[in-house]
Amino acid sequence: MQLSEIKSAISQQAQHPTIISYADSNHYLLGIEDEQGNFKSARDKTGKLMSLNSITQAEELLKQQGIHYAMIEIQTAYDEMIGNSSSHHCRYRVEF
């Protein structure tokens, strides 16, 4: 999914712009997530997966598309070690 397609995807379906952060990493993924938890990552014009350097950078890209909120999901290796499912990841909505 191209970055420019995110706005139409969230307006047509029950999907949310999502930024995924993995603890202790300086890479962030930007995309959309549906109500079943399926994540589709944003890709650049050449089709390469977008790996961003900060949540702020991801927010700026969304703002450029006319989107003013995102779900932030923070994943950690600890979740896997103790057997937490993906529904137990730290998630919150941010407005910008």
N, C-alpha and C positions, 0 to 999 in steps of 0.2 A: 504494500500500500504506500503510495506516494504521500508525502507530508500534506500536499494540497488536497488530498482526498479525505482527510480526517474530519473536516467540518461537515461535509455532506454525509459522511457515515454516521456521525453522532446526531445529526438532525433527522435522518431517515429511520433510524433504528434505535433501540434501547442500548446504546453503547456509550462509553465514557472515555475521554482522552485520559491516558494513563502513563505515568512515569514510573519505571521500575528501577529501584536502587538495590544493589547488593552490598551489604555491610563490608567495610574495609576495601571497597573498590572505588576507583575514580571514574567508572564508566556507568552511564545511565541509558536506559532504553526508553524510547518514546513510541507510543502507539495507541491503539484503542483496545478496550476490553468489553466483551458482552456480559450479559447477566449470568451466563454459565461459567464465567471466568476464563474464557478463551481470549488469548492476547494475540493481536496482529501488530507486528512492529512496523514502524515507519521506515521507508527506504528513500535514499536520495534519487536524483534523476537517472543515475546509472544503474539503479537497482541494488546498490550496496546498503546493507543494514546500517542505520544511523546509530552510532555510539557517541553519546554526548559526554562532556566533561563535568557538567553540573546540573542540578535541578533548575537553577536559574536560566541556564542556556536553553533547556527544554521548554521552560515557561515562555521565554522570549520567542521561540519558534512558534509556539501555539498562539501567542498574542498576534504575531504577524499574520496568522491565518484567521484572525477574528474570534479566537476562542479565549475565554477568560476564566477557565477553571481546569483543574485536572485532579485525578485521583493519584495519590502518591502511595506506592507500595514499597516497603522496605523488607528485603529478604535477608536472612542470615544463615550461616552454616549451622548455628545452634538449633534452628528449627528442624533441620534434617537429623541432627544427632539425637534429638529427643522424640522424633517421630511426629512433629506437628504437621498437620495438613496445610495446604496452601491457604485455606480459609482462616488460619491463625496468624498469617503474616500481619505485620503492622500496616494498617491502611488508614489514610485520612484524605479528606477533600480540601484543596486549597483554592482560594479565589485570588485572582491577580488582575 
